[in-house]
Amino acid sequence: MYYIKRRYTSWWRKYNYILEAAFDVGIALSGIIETFVFAFTNGGKGISISWWGNKVATAGVDYQTYNQNATLLPIPQQGYFGLSPDEYPMAF
């Protein structure tokens, strides 16, 4: 848009709204086409794209706890996890 406005000012003044509408329609149509391509290929099963963003939500303890599959550790005798107060590396 910047290039067209600076280089072809008179054309831009006349067709600015049409150009913007064409961009909006192009983006909407490409989204619809991509949706149908990815959803209805492979016999209607869709395409399964494997990348870290698809698997990271189910890889952690939060998801396992949500499904009651997490291995929960029992509380130790001292009542907390970690170092005891006399083993801290710094004095507080």
N, C-alpha and C positions, 0 to 999 in steps of 0.2 A: 504494500500500500504506500509506503513512504516513497519508494522509487517512482511509482506511477504518479503520485501527487507532485513530486518535484520535477519530474521530466516532462510529463504530459498534463499540465495543470488544467487546460481547458477541457480535455477529454475527461479528466477526473471530476471536474465540477459537474459535467453533464451525466456521467454514468457511475458516480460513486455509490449510490444506493443499490443500483442493479448489481454492481460488482460485489458489494457486501452480501447481498441476498444470495448471489451465486456461490460465494464461499460458504455461507451457512447451509445451503441446500447440499452442496458437495460433501460437507462434513457429515450431515445427517444420513445421506445415502450411503456413504462409505461405512458408517457404523452399522446400518441395517444389513448391508451386503456382508460385512465381516461376521456379524452375528449368525446369519444363515449359513455361511460357509463353514464356520467352526461348529455349529450345532447340528447340521444335517449331513455332514460327510461321514464316511465310514459306516454306512448302513443305518444311519439315524442315531448312532451311538455318540457321535461327536468326536472331536480330536482331544486327546489328553496330552497337554503340554506339561512336561515335567521340568520344573525349575524350583529354586529354593523357596520362592514365595508361596508355592502351593503346599509345601511340606512343613514349613516352619511353624505353622499354627498347631499342628498335631504332634510335634516332636518333643515338646517340653512336658514338664511335670504338671503344669496347669491343666492341660488337656487330659492327662492321665488321671488327675484327681477328679476332674469333671466327670469322667466315665467310671470312676471308682476302680481304676486299674493301678493306681500308684502304689508303690511299696512305701508305706509309711514306717519310719523308724520309731521304735519305742523310746520313751523318754528315759534317759539314763538315771542312775541313782542320785547323782548330784542335782538333778532337776533342770539342767540346761545343757546345751551343746557348746563346745568350744573350750577354750582355756579357762582354768580356774583363775580367780583374781590375783593370786600370788605369782602366776606365770605370765602376766602381761608384760610385754616388752618395755612399756613406759609406766611410770608411776603417775597416778591421777590423784 
